[in-house]
Amino acid sequence: AQSVTQLDSQVPVFEEAPVELRCNYSSSVSVYLFWYVQYPNQGLQLLLKYLSGSTLVKGINGFEAEFNKSQTSFHLRKPSVHISDTAEYFCAVSDARTSYDKVIFGPGTSLSVIP
Amino acid sequence: EADIYQTPRYLVIGTGKKITLECSQTMGHDKMYWYQQDPGMELHLIHYSYGVNSTEKGDLSSESTVSRIRTEHFPLTLESARPSHTSQYLCASSDTARWGLQETQYFGPGTRLLVL
């Protein structure tokens, strides 16, 4: 069965500093990977996704993530964070073999940007 | 831009009441989902639907029920609300996968439910 681990439940970082949010998954099959963001009192919004091709994926708001198959990781990075990046970030995985797009979500990482 | 709506956004209700959480999407998506999310925790799939008259239970057991009479509408009902039902409920939809590619799920803003 697939599972997603986000080791850091909370990440405080100063404004304009770089940040990396870690995500590891367990799966014996090919996967699709996603990062979602949830701003306070809002629904989930897709940041970026990896389906195939280049392992470096660029998303919205200056975020990017790199798929590392050997380490089963999909860490999210941003070189310089802004106050408005304060939110909950969810990593998610799905089975690439099937057309049933059930997605398994990680527990989330709360990013707090400090002015 | 994705158009998926949930009402109400917030609901405080007493134990034993019947409630229906509404979810509508205007994108013509076949697939729709309900997730439950406790604060700071991961999402859990509680119901999904592949299309009209299709409903399935998800990974997390839930006392709620759903219906899919119309493509755009996927309401969730609790016949008798209890404090243990207090949570956030997120609705999502996605289009049928084409060419073997995963389709993005679009999420509504969520309904925060508090049962007293």
Interface residues (C-beta under 8 A of the other chain):
Chain A: V4 S9 Y32 F34 Y36 N41 Q42 G43 L44 Q45 L46 K49 L51 E88 F90 S94 A96 S99 D101 K102 V103 F105 G106 P107 G108 S110
Chain B: I4 Q6 K31 Y35 G40 M41 E42 L43 L45 Y48 L90 A92 S94 T96 A97 G100 L101 Q102 E103 T104 Q105 Y106 F107 G108 P109 G110
